[in-house]
Structures are given as structure tokens and as C-alpha cells.
């Protein structure tokens, strides 16, 4: 199958009857309906034509007391089902009672908040999803064009002011990167709230190691259709190297030039942290703002303080009102001490221009990280198949030290009895008594790491054009297997983070042959990697000619 100018065989599958979806409200009938409920004028199953004649279905919410008042539109676009409405999320998410109404689609804006504020809210079932016509395509240029067509059709409705904005979490954020680059004339503002922007490196293959937890689960969420759907999990497995399939999912982020309020978190390592921040960095928009927090992502999206900021942003760019958005700092970050303790600070740019990059050298003999390189060579060995097998290196800070930004772990490694090795890295914080200090992790946990990184040794080749000393980017276009007795350097990207270490507290580096964080509540999104190549013994060489080190971004006070 061709997608653009790239040739590859896209794996499709027959859809599953949409009425049989588990854990969803009953699927409403296909026909158009219009009703008033709780102050909302709700139109269900409005038909929207695509450029090739296919029709998709959307639901439109307007304020019942002013349905024709030149309303701007907020579009929430995802394949999760526009009928999947709820006023709650899982209890560990931290979303409080009253933060969402029963009209809220998953990860989407709440019509009960936005319509009284003078907006229309639209939820779409994309092509091939649920009862919409056609075959479902998981992002790529085809879905971007469909979203473009939907935006332009909505903007011509007689009750709208012709301006469309987009907001939402995860899928509802990632689609914004895709469609905004196509420049639909009536798309006026973006609010991506945590969404990956590099399909291979952030979603499917972490450091070249296939993700086996969230990808299959996410793929299953796309199977409800009257026709066929893209089998994302099968396609991921069919394309272990970066090839035409992944190129078909690439984003032209530099083409985005409209106002954007971009929100990321330090807590979504393995899914959204890296990609949201990269999207902000690469957007060409002159009016763009970045906020990075250390909280649970769904709770942060729906909390009243966040919705108030969203409204300030959209009131300015969709309604033309003079709001405080023009006075916002370009960057706002939360510097964490723990999952519960954090401080907010404003900055002028990202990454921070005053960053002082320092090397902490690994010393296997002392299990330490030190500011001076050890002159004597030593090695740390562990069994990568043993859940207890790992190499640990600690650095105790003499004074308060903030680490904010990108970190890189350079290792000299050897695989005894194997021709490849999968390396999992976690940075952790210990308090002055040596006890673990947990950070918010994913949308549910508070026992997580400072940062995570991954690399399959055979994928160690760097993309020289994209890599920087602090942020290695691997090409993933070929494999370089290891030979017996061969010691090779690898550079492991650690996803961005921000943590304050007080005097006497410790930064710990853990290197392992499998996932370091392995516990998850049933069926919750959590990165897993079970398709591994480990065997024999992993060896990390330090000292002497082997300059294994952790590059850290120390931040001096302003």
C-alpha cells in the first residue's frame, strides 16, 4: 500500500462490531438526533463529508440559551468513541468529583464547562471508527486530511464565528500536530496536552526495544468499526527498524505556525514527555507557551486551575478578547522534590540557556558517581535475566542541586555470551537517610523515577544530524551486533526531567536488563518491554580509557 510517496504493506484487519465494545456506554443508534439537556443543545451523529465522499459522524454541543451566537468551536478528535461519556476516571488518576460532567468524552474538553462560556464543543468519530464510514487509519497523512476537512466543514456552519481550536490529552493532542501542519484556514489555536510526536522512539520502540504493554492495548482500542482498521500492533512488529512505515507517521512540526499552549509532564516517561516538549521546540509559532508539570496528567488537565488557563488562552485567540495570555511567561516548569513537593518557576526558553552540563563519572569499583574520573579501570557485572540483577551507582550531593533538562548516560558495555543487550536505565532519588523518594509516574502512581532511558546495544548508531552532546538521537535504521570480547560505547537518552536534590540527598543510576518499574494495576497504561534479546552476562566498564559517565544539567539560580 502507498501512503504519500512511501511504499509499504499496511496491515489491516476486519473491524469488530461497535455495539460489542466492553466498558463503554451503549452505542446510540446511527440516526441524527437533536435535544436539549442540562442547558446544552446536543446534536448527535451529524454527517460531515470528507474530500473523497466518505462521511464521518460528529456530535455537537452548544449552549441551549445562545446556540446561534457566533460561537467558536473546540474540536476533540479521537477514535475512542464520541459516545463514551463519563464524569469520572479511575480513582488513582486524582480527578476529583465535580471536575468533569457526564458529557465529557475520554481525554476531551467538557461541554458543561465550555458551552456556558460561549463555545461549541465537537466530538468526532474519525473515518472507520465506530459508525463512521470508511477504513480507520491510525494517524498519518490520511487522518490529518480528514481532520482538516472536518475543521473546514465545521467553520462554515451558520452559528459559528469561523474559528476552531483543538484541545485534549494524548491522541487528542497528537492529532493536533498532524493537522496543524496542513494549515486548515480556520484552525486558529492549539492546546496539545501531552501527546507523543515521534511514533517510533516514543510510542513503539524505546531505544529500539519494542513496547509490549501499551501498544497492544492501544491497538485494541482501535478495533471497533463497521469496516477495516489499521492493526497498529501488527504493523509495529512488522517494522522493527525505522523505515517507510514510520516515515508515513512523521510530523512536519516546523510547519505549525498558529498560537499554541503546549502542556507536558515530567511524569509520562515512556509515552508523552519527550514528544510534547519536542513538539514545542520545533513549532514555528511565534505565539507559543510551554508548561511542564510534575503531576498526574488527567487530573492536571481537568483541575479548575488548568481549565481557567485554557479559557484565558482560547478566549484570546478564538474570541478576540484581551486576556492575560499575552503576559504569560514563555515557559513555566515545576521543579520537583517528590511526588508531593514541587515549586513552580517561570523561564524564558527551553532548554534553559543557563544550564551547566556536568559529568558524573561511573566508578564500578565503588558503585559511585563522582565528579572526577577514576583512573583505575573496573567493571560491573549483572545477570540481565535475573529480576534482581542490576548495576547501581550513587552520587551524594554536598549542596542543594537542581537538575532540569536533558541527561545522557554514556556507557562502555560488553555482552558475555550474547551478541546484543537491552539496557534499561532509571535515575532515582534517595533522601538523606538513603530511603527512596517517589515521583509521580504515569497518570496513577507516586513511586516513580526521576527519569528513564532505554537502548538496545545493536541500535547504538547515532543520527549525527539530530544528536547533541546532551541528547543523543539514534537512527534505528540498521543493527550492529556485538562480537565476543568487544567493548563498545553507547549513549542513552534519558527523557527530560526536573528535580531538586537537597544537600545530603542522593542521585542513583540503576542499569538493568529489563523494566525497572514492573508493577501496574490491571489494564492501566504502563510501558512494558518483554520482547528482549538478553543472555549471558552484561558488563559495564568504567575508569581509565572507558569514560562511562552521566551528563547532568545543573541549573544555577537566576
C-alpha positions, -999 to +999 in steps of 0.1 A: +000+000+000+012+035-008+009+064+018+022+096+001+053+087-018+063+058+005+057+022-004+050-004+023+024-031+031+000-017+057-015-044+078-053-040+081-079-061+099-117-066+099-134-043+124-152-056+155-190-049+159-190-014+175-220-024+197-199-050+215-173-027+229-166-036+266-165-009+293-184+016+270-218+030+274-244+016+250-238+028+214-266+051+203-284+044+170-269+057+138-296+083+131-294+120+137-310+134+169-313+168+184-322+176+220-318+199+250-304+186+282-289+204+313-286+237+294-269+220+264-282+218+228-269+184+217-269+172+181-258+136+177-245+119+145-241+150+124-227+139+090-195+155+078-183+148+043-146+141+035-129+151+003-133+116-012-170+113-004-167+093+028-189+105+056-179+107+093-201+114+123-197+141+149-216+152+180-221+189+185-227+206+219-239+243+221-253+264+249-291+260+247-297+296+257-275+310+229-270+284+202-266+309+173-243+334+189-212+333+167-197+305+187-160+294+184-156+257+182-134+234+203-128+201+185-119+169+203-107+142+178-100+106+188-111+071+178-122+062+214-159+068+208-177+101+210-205+083+229-180+072+256-190+099+281-183+099+318-180+122+348-153+101+364-119+085+357-101+057+376-097+067+413-059+066+411-060+093+384-066+120+410-095+135+391-119+149+418-156+149+419-170+179+401-141+184+377-159+166+348-195+164+338-213+133+324-210+149+289-172+145+288-156+122+263-124+104+272-094+129+275-116+156+258-130+190+268-161+191+289-191+207+272-207+215+305-178+239+312-172+253+277-207+258+264-218+282+292-185+300+285-197+307+249-182+278+230-194+249+209-177+216+216-175+189+189-165+152+193-157+133+162-156+096+153-129+095+127-131+076+094-137+039+101-142+044+139-175+031+153-203+041+129-183+064+106-178+052+071-145+040+056-114+022+070-097+035+101-061+048+096-041+054+127-027+089+121-006+095+091-014+120+063-048+104+056-062+111+091-046+146+090-065+154+058-098+141+073-094+163+104-086+192+080-119+186+061-138+183+094-124+217+106-133+235+074-168+220+073-175+230+109-162+265+103-189+271+076-218+264+099-241+294+103-238+297+141-200+297+143-176+327+143-154+307+119-126+299+144-118+264+155-095+254+183-083+220+194-076+207+229-073+173+247-049+147+261-028+120+243-045+111+210-064+144+211-030+161+214-011+141+188-037+148+160-032+185+166+005+182+155-006+164+124-035+186+112-019+220+121+010+213+098-016+211+069-027+246+077-065+245+076-075+281+072-100+281+101-078+263+127-069+292+150-053+278+181-039+246+196-038+232+231-020+198+230-019+184+265+006+156+264+010+137+232+039+119+217+053+132+184+078+105+173+059+073+167+090+050+167+111+065+195+083+074+219+054+050+213+065+018+197+103+012+203+121+027+232+157+028+223+150+001+197+133-022+223+096-030+213+070-017+238+047-046+246+022-032+271+006+000+260+009-006+222-012-038+221-038-022+245-039+010+224-043-011+192-072-030+207-090+004+213-090+009+176-107-023+165-144-012+167-156-005+132-181-014+105-152-018+081-115-024+085-090-008+109-052-004+108-037-031+130-012-009+148+003-037+170+009-059+140+024-031+120+048-023+149+060-058+150+064-059+112+087-028+112+114-032+139+137-007+121+129+028+111+116+025+076+088+038+052+061+028+076+075+051+103+082+078+078+045+078+069+038+088+105+063+116+107+051+151+116+061+184+100+062+203+133+082+231+118+052+239+096+030+247+126+027+285+129-005+292+148-008+300+186-001+270+208-004+264+245+016+232+250+014+212+282+038+184+292+046+165+323+078+150+338+057+120+348+049+104+314+083+088+307+077+060+281+048+078+264+043+116+262+070+136+280+096+137+253+073+142+223+053+170+238+084+190+246+099+182+212+068+195+195+070+228+214+107+232+205+101+226+168+069+245+162+075+277+142+047+295+161+057+330+173+029+328+200+036+296+218+038+287+255+052+256+273+041+244+307+057+213+322+043+199+355+051+170+377+015+158+384-009+132+372-018+141+336-056+136+336-060+153+369-039+182+357-060+186+326-093+188+343-084+206+375-101+240+378-068+260+376-059+244+343-093+249+328-091+285+338-058+289+319-072+271+289-101+295+288-077+325+290-059+311+260-089+303+239-108+335+248-079+354+233-073+335+201-108+323+193-129+351+206-105+380+202-107+391+238-079+409+255-068+384+281-037+377+303-022+352+278-001+380+263+016+384+297+023+347+302+059+337+306+071+317+276+079+287+298+066+275+332+080+245+349+075+226+382+107+217+399+101+185+419+114+174+453+090+145+454+056+135+441+040+158+467+065+186+469+072+209+439+077+245+432+066+265+401+091+287+382+089+308+351+116+307+324+123+325+291+132+294+270+135+257+268+160+241+273+173+266+299+201+288+285+220+289+317+223+251+320+257+240+333+263+205+319+285+184+342+298+149+340+294+124+369+318+096+362+308+060+369+331+040+392+322+003+392+346-005+420+329+019+444+294+017+429+296+055+427+292+086+405+320+111+411+329+145+397+364+132+389+371+104+365+385+072+381+420+064+368+417+027+375+396+005+353+368-016+369+337-034+357+302-041+370+285-073+360+249-085+363+226-112+350+202-095+327+177-124+331+175-121+369+150-096+382+175-088+409+204-084+385+215-047+381+243-023+384+239+007+408+259+039+410+252+066+436+262+103+439+255+122+472+252+159+467+272+182+490+249+212+484+214+218+470+215+210+433+188+213+407+189+191+376+165+203+349+166+193+313+182+166+292+206+139+306+227+114+288+242+082+301+273+071+282+284+035+289+311+012+277+294-022+276+302-058+268+279-088+264+294-120+276+277-149+259+254-128+237+255-107+205+232-080+218+220-064+250+189-045+261+198-017+286+172-002+309+182+029+329+164+047+358+175+077+377+162+077+412+163+100+442+172+089+478+167+111+508+194+120+533+187+087+552+190+067+520+153+060+516+137+061+481+118+093+472+090+086+447+080+109+419+046+110+401+047+083+374+022+080+345-013+091+354-017+070+385+015+064+406+036+083+431+065+059+434+082+066+401+117+076+390+134+109+383+139+098+346+140+067+324+160+057+294+164+026+271+187+013+244+193-019+225+230-021+220+227-031+183+208+002+178+236+024+192+243+042+159+235+079+163+217+102+139+246+127+136+224+155+122+199+154+151+221+144+181+236+169+206+260+162+234+232+162+259+205+145+238+216+116+216+192+106+189+196+071+174+189+064+137+174+029+142+179+021+105+203-008+110+216-032+136+252-035+147+256-068+165+282-073+192+312-097+189+328-118+216+350-097+238+340-065+221+336-034+243+315-007+227+304+028+237+266+035+239+249+068+245+215+065+262+190+094+260+173+100+293+139+117+289+137+153+302+131+159+339+134+185+367+144+176+402+158+194+432+183+175+453+189+189+488+223+187+504+228+151+516+204+136+492+215+111+465+211+106+428+211+069+419+216+054+385+202+019+380+211-002+349+192-034+343+183-059+316+145-055+319+119-030+330+129-014+363+094-004+372+072-035+368+041-031+389+009-018+375-028-020+383-046-043+358-052-028+324-037+006+332-013+023+307+022+014+317+052+008+294+063-028+292+091-044+273+090-082+271+105-089+237+141-089+248+174-102+235+193-106+267+215-136+275+247-143+294+262-115+314+261-077+310+294-059+317+297-022+323+333-009+320+343+022+339+375+042+346+407+045+326+401+045+289+364+038+294+348+072+302+314+059+313+296+089+327+262+106+333+259+141+318+236+161+341+220+196+335+228+216+367+208+248+369+223+278+388+199+302+404+187+331+383 
